[in-house]
Amino acid sequence: MLFPMRAGLAQCQLFVGLNSLLLEVLRSAATSTRIDETVLPEGLLAAVRRNSPTNRLLGQVNSAAATLSQAERDQLLVAVQAARTVRPLFSDCAISTPGVPDSLSAPLKEFATHLFSQTAKLVNVVAACGESVMDHYSRYAAHEPPGNGNVCGMCGTEYLAQFRANVEASEQWRAPYDHLLAKDTYPILAVHPENLIPVCVTCNSKAKLRKDLLHDGRGLRRRCFDPWGECAHDRVDLAPDFGNVSPTVSLTMTGLTASEQDKLNTWDDVYRIKERVEGEFLSIREKLAEDLDLSNLTAFRASLTQMSERKMRYVRLTPYSFWRGKLFRSMATLPDQLLEQLRELCVAGLDPDGDRADIFGI
């Protein structure tokens, strides 16, 4: 997570309700007792029972659980208890991930996936839980606190979703909810509110895909940021790199501890942060010319300070504001010789009237 989660941003009540249902179904199946409706939102079980597809999949879980041995039932109960919270898994590699007996894995995965993708849309289920996914997303993406803003908090490079004028809140587009721990790998966590965060399409569907936050490509356990309480914004720096033929931009991530560095490495590996940010500034001449005063070195240096402060005020409002603010702040510390080199590079891309020479192909 790049940006800190704002205090007071409540989790999605729909996922709170569905998660309590999922865990209670498994507890009930493991102990051969009735589902305890007192631990569920009022009316939720009845709403689920009235929906034939969801009720059928719930029955498949119960049927599979009926064949479990006592040892497997005990394993399932341990998994249910471990799945009450997700957050400790992010930082503590000694905590085992909750796993269910093999014979229950397939029906649980099907049931959990259906809860997330289909049951969550049912009017009676939403009414029982007190909030739809869109209701929660509107709260999450709000710019004013406790909303987290409409810029992706995972990367800072894209809007969560474009906002459309003259469109009702319920009809606005919304970002996908990233399963931090993939529902195919961890189906018992498929609707856990701590495991679901809105992110941009690139983070969800292009960078992360099926990568596992808790295990690297070799299957070794690793640490990652707890997005509900940790972030990377003060552990990253962006600066010009003069080691190439033409200046580029280099992103560095520096943890204060080995554990923190591990989390930064995981964040970068899963969401491809470094290559995405550095890729944005491959056209460094054009990017600097967009924001800065190129008239002379003194004006150029002054505009760096001014624009870095301005960009940092809008990090949750406009994509790449955070990264531009970081870059301008770093550039402001450069000696005159290097800074003048960058200014001249930008000026070289302008026509004699001070406009971009290549705009619209002119």
N, C-alpha and C positions, 0 to 999 in steps of 0.2 A: 504494500500500500504506500503510495507516495504522500498523500495528504492525510492529516490526522482526522479521525472520525469526530465529528462535533458532538460535544456533550449534550445529552438529552435526546438524541436521535433514537427513538424507540424502534425495536425490531418489528418485523411484519407480523401482525396478530394472526393473519391467516396461516402463516407457516408455524407460528407458535401452536395454534390449534391442531393443525394436521400432524405436526410432530408428536404432540401429546397423544394423538390417536394412534399413530404408528407404533410408538413405544408401548402403549397400553395393550394394543392387539398382540404384540409379541410377548409381553409379560403374561397376559391371559393365556396365550397358547402354551407357554412354557410351564405354567402351573396348573393347567386344566381347570381354570376358574373363570367365572363370568367377567366380562369387561366392566371395569369400575367407571361408570359414567360420571361420578363425582369429580374425577380428575380431568374431565374433558369440558370444553365449552358446552353450555346447555343447548341441546338440540342437535349437536354435531353427529352423534352416532346415528340418530334417527335419519338425518339427512343423507348420511352415507349409505345406510341400509336401503333407503328408497331408490338409490341409483343402482340399477342392475349391474352395470359393468364393474363398478367399484366393489359392490357387495360380493360379486362372483370372485374377484381377485382376493378379497379378504378371506373368503371361504377356502380358497386354494392354500393360503398361508396356514390356516387352521388344520386343513387336511394333511399338509406336509408335516406340521408340528406334531400331529397325533402319532406319527411313526417314530419320533425321536426316542432314543434311549434316555435313561435318567441322567447319564453323564452329559449327553447333548443338551438336555433341558437345562442343566446347571450352566453349561457353556452359554446358552442363549440368555439366561438371566444375568450372567456376568456382562455380556455384551450390551444388554438393555441398560444396565446401570452405568456402564462406561459411556454410553451414547447420550447420557443426560446433558453433557456439555461437550463442546468441540474444542474450545479455545486452548486448553492445556496441551492438546496434541501438536499445536503449531510450534511450541517452543521446547517441549520436553521430549527428547528422543527416547527416553526410558519408558515412556507410557506406551503400552501396546494399543494398536488400533483395534476397535471393536469388530470382531468377526463372528458370524453365525455359523452353525453347522452346515456342511456342504449341501445336504439334501434340502435345506431350506433356502439356499442362496437364490436359486432361479425364481421360485414363486415370490420371494421377498423383493427381488429386483423389479419384477413385473408390477407388483402392488405399489411399491414406492414410486416408481416412474409414473404410474397412472395417477397417483395422488398429486404429484407435482404438475403434470402436464394437462390432466383432465378434471380430476375431482376439484382442484383449486378454482375452477371456473364455475362450478355449480352455484346457482343463486342461493339455495338454502344453506349450503356449506359456508358461503361468504357471510350470510346473515348470522349464522351461529357463531362464527369467529369474530365478527364485528369489523372486518376490514378486507377489502379485495387487494390483489397484488397491485393494481393500478393506484389504489388509495395510498398504499405504502410507498410506491415509486414516486408519487407526487410529493409526498413528505420528504423522501430521501433526496430528490433532485432539486428541492427548493433552494434558492440562493441564500435567503435569510436564515440564520440559525433558528432551530437546530438542524435545518437542512444541510446536506453536504455539498450542494451546488451541482450544476448540470455539466461540469467538466469531469471526465472519468477520474476518480480518485486513485485508481490503480496506476495510471500512467501520466495523466496530465496532458495528453496529446490530442484528445478528441472530446467532442460533446458526448455525453451519455446518449442523448437523442436530440434531434433538432426539434425546437419548439415552434409550433405553427400558430400564427395570429388568427383570431376569430374562430378558434376551435375549442370546444368544451374540454375541460380537464380530463374527463373520462375517455375522450376520443383522441387524446394526444398520443403520439408515438412514445414508446418507452424502450429503455435499454434492456438487453438480456440480463438475467440473473445468473451470475457465475457460481457454479458449485465449486467452491474452493477445493473441497475434496470430492472428486467425481462420483456421481451417483451410481455409475456402473461398478466402480471399485468399492465404494462404501455405501451400499444401498440403505443401510440402517440410518444414514445421515442425510438421506435424499431430500427431506423437507425440514431439516433442522434450521431454524432462523439464524444461528451463528455461522452456518455454512453457506449462506446465500447472500450475495452482494451484487447490486447492479454495477456493471462495467460496460465499457464501449464494445462495439462489435469487433474491433481489431483485437482487443485483449481476449475476448471470449472465443471468437470463431477463427482467428488467424494465428495469433501468437500462442495461446495456451493449448487449445484443442483438448487432447486427452492426457496431457502431462500431469504427473502426480506431484503435488506440492510436498508430500512427505517422503518421497523416495526419488533418488536421481536415476539417470539412465542405466546405472549398474544395479539398481535395486537397493542401494544403501540408504538408510534413513538419514534425513537431513532436517534442519530447522527452517521455518519460514515466519514471516511477520504475522502476528495476530492483528488483523485489520481493525478490530474493535478497540485496540489499545496501543498499537504500535504503528510507526510510519517511517519513511526514509527521507523525508524532505530536507532534513538538516544533515544528512550523511552523503549527499551527492554534490558534485561540483562540475561545472561546465566551463571550459576555457578554450581559447584558440590554440591550435597546434601548428607551429611553424616548421615542423620537421619534414613536410612534404613540399613538392614543387610549388603548390599553391596552398595557402593556409586552409586548414580544416578546423573542425571542432572536436574536442575529446571530452567524453564523460567519464568521470571517476567516481567510484563508490567506496567509501572508507568507513568501516565499522570501528567503534571504539574498543570492541572485544572480539575474540574469535567467534563467539556465538552470533554477534551482530553481523559480522562479515559473512558468516554462513547464510544468514537470512537475506542479506543483500544479494548474494550470489544466486540464491534460489529465486528471488523476485526477478532478477535479470534473466535467468535461464528460462523460467516459465513464461514470462510476459515479454521477453525480447526488448527490454527497455533501452539498453545501450545502443543497439543497432538502429532502433527506431528514432531515437533522439538525434544521434549523430547523422542519420540519413536526412533528417529534416534540414540540417545546416550544411549539407554538401554544397548547396548554392549559397555560400556564406555572403557573397557580395550583395546579392539581391535581398537576403534576409536583413542585413544590416542597413541597407539603403531604405528599406521600408519605414524604419523607426527613427533613424538617427540624423542629426544635423551634420552634413558633410562639408559645409562651407569652408572651414579651416580647422586646424588641430584643436584650438582652444574650444571652439563650439562643439566639436566632435566629442571631446572629453566631457564637457559639461552635460551634453545630451545623454551620455552613458549613465551618469548618476541620476539624472532626472527620469529617464525611461526605466531604469532598473527598479526604482521605487514605484513608479506607476504600474509596471507590469506585475509586481508582487502584490499590489492591491487587488488585482483581478484574476488571481490564479484559479479561483473556482467559477469564474464567469466566462473566460475566453481560453480556448485551447492553446497550449504552448506558452501562455503568459508566464508560467512559473519558469520554464526552461529559458525563455528569453531574458527574464529578470536575472536568472543565475549567470547567463553568459555576459550580459551587460555589466553586472557587478564585478565579474572577473576581469573583463576588459578594462575597466576603470583603473585597475592597479598596474596596467602595463606601462613600461617606460615609453617615452615619447617616440623613440625610433620605431618600435614595433607597432604602436598605435597609428602612427602616420602611415606605415606600410598598409595597414588595413583600410585606412581612410582613402588612400590613393587607389587601392584595389576597387573600392566601391565607386569612386569618382570615374574610374575608367569605364564603368558600365553605364554611364549616363551620356546623353547627347549634349551638345553645346548649350542647350537651353535648360539643362538640369533635369530632364525627364529621362526615364528609362528608355534606352535606345531600342530595346527589343520588344517593347510592349505592342501587342497585337501583330507582331511580326514586322513592325516598321523599322 
